[in-house]
Amino acid sequence: MQCSTIADAKTRQPVRLAGEVRSVRIVPRAGADALEVSVYDGDAFVTGVFLGRRKINGISPGRRIVLEGVMTLDHNQRVVYNPMYTLV
């Protein structure tokens, strides 16, 4: 599957998005921690949310990453929950 730009990616459909990790933070969600990774492709942001995770080795600001999953909108922000990822 070809990578889409984040701004052009369709919600509720499988997407493959590439960009640079801008921030990594741990946020409580539904009583459990979740790792949120903000990814920027030069035009728009998407947040990869890894539920139940506090750390993933290799994911850090400045690193290039490809996220694959189904994109949704959460409070008008693009989010992919538990995406498959590839570090580039």
C-alpha positions as CSV (number, residue, x, y, z in Angstrom):
1,M,0.0,0.0,0.0
2,Q,1.2,3.5,-0.9
3,C,1.7,6.1,1.8
4,S,-1.0,8.9,1.8
5,T,-0.5,12.4,3.0
6,I,-2.0,12.9,6.4
7,A,-4.3,15.7,5.2
8,D,-5.6,13.6,2.3
9,A,-6.1,10.4,4.2
10,K,-9.7,9.2,4.6
11,T,-11.2,8.4,8.0
12,R,-12.6,5.0,8.7
13,Q,-10.5,3.4,6.0
14,P,-7.1,1.6,6.2
15,V,-4.3,4.2,5.8
16,R,-0.5,4.1,5.6
17,L,1.0,7.4,6.8
18,A,4.7,8.5,7.0
19,G,6.2,11.3,8.8
20,E,8.5,12.5,11.6
21,V,7.8,11.9,15.3
22,R,7.4,15.3,16.8
23,S,6.4,14.3,20.4
24,V,5.9,11.3,22.6
25,R,3.9,11.4,25.8
26,I,2.1,9.1,28.2
27,V,-1.6,9.9,28.7
28,P,-4.1,8.0,30.9
29,R,-7.0,6.7,28.9
30,A,-9.9,4.8,30.4
31,G,-7.9,4.0,33.6
32,A,-4.8,2.7,31.8
33,D,-1.8,4.5,30.3
34,A,-1.4,5.0,26.6
35,L,1.6,6.1,24.6
36,E,0.7,9.0,22.2
37,V,3.0,9.7,19.3
38,S,2.5,12.9,17.3
39,V,3.6,12.5,13.7
40,Y,4.0,15.3,11.2
41,D,4.5,14.9,7.4
42,G,5.3,18.5,6.6
43,D,1.6,19.5,6.1
44,A,-0.5,17.9,8.9
45,F,-0.4,16.0,12.1
46,V,-1.7,12.5,13.1
47,T,-1.5,10.9,16.6
48,G,-0.7,7.3,16.9
49,V,-2.2,6.0,20.2
50,F,-0.7,2.7,21.6
51,L,-3.2,1.6,24.3
52,G,-1.7,0.0,27.4
53,R,1.9,1.0,26.5
54,R,4.3,3.3,28.3
55,K,7.3,3.0,26.0
56,I,8.2,1.6,22.6
57,N,11.9,1.2,21.9
58,G,13.1,3.3,19.0
59,I,10.1,5.7,18.9
60,S,11.5,9.1,19.9
61,P,11.2,12.7,18.6
62,G,13.0,13.3,15.3
63,R,12.6,9.6,14.2
64,R,10.9,8.8,10.9
65,I,8.0,6.4,11.2
66,V,5.3,4.8,9.0
67,L,1.9,4.1,10.7
68,E,-0.7,1.7,9.3
69,G,-4.2,1.4,10.6
70,V,-7.6,3.0,10.5
71,M,-7.7,6.7,11.0
72,T,-10.5,8.3,13.0
73,L,-11.3,11.8,14.2
74,D,-11.2,12.4,18.0
75,H,-12.2,16.0,18.9
76,N,-11.3,17.1,15.3
77,Q,-7.8,15.5,15.6
78,R,-6.6,12.7,13.4
79,V,-5.9,9.6,15.4
80,V,-4.8,6.0,14.6
81,Y,-5.4,3.6,17.5
82,N,-2.9,0.7,18.0
83,P,-1.3,1.2,14.6
84,M,1.2,-1.2,13.0
85,Y,4.4,0.8,12.7
86,T,7.7,0.7,10.9
87,L,10.7,2.8,12.0
88,V,12.5,4.3,9.0
